[in-house]
Amino acid sequence: MEYVIIGDTPEYKNCLVYVIGKSLDRAKEVLERMNRNPTDNDKKLIEHHTNLRIDSVEDKDCWWNFGCD
């Protein structure tokens, strides 16, 4: 299982914003930072997104890892 931050735009729902990895605690930290004290990079990533939240993805569905072996 991997954790990601997702958000919504006016056109799309459940958009991938940030890949965290296997740590739920880290996902909570990143989400908190993005909401309360975003870095310059965070601001670029979330520029048009609302309703930021944590989601989980099963390993078999983590397309961003395909071909990394």
Secondary structure, 3 states (H helix, E strand, C coil): CEEEEEEECCCCCCEEEEEEECCHHHHHHHHHHHHHCCCHHHHHHCCCCEEEEEEEECHHHCHHHCCCC
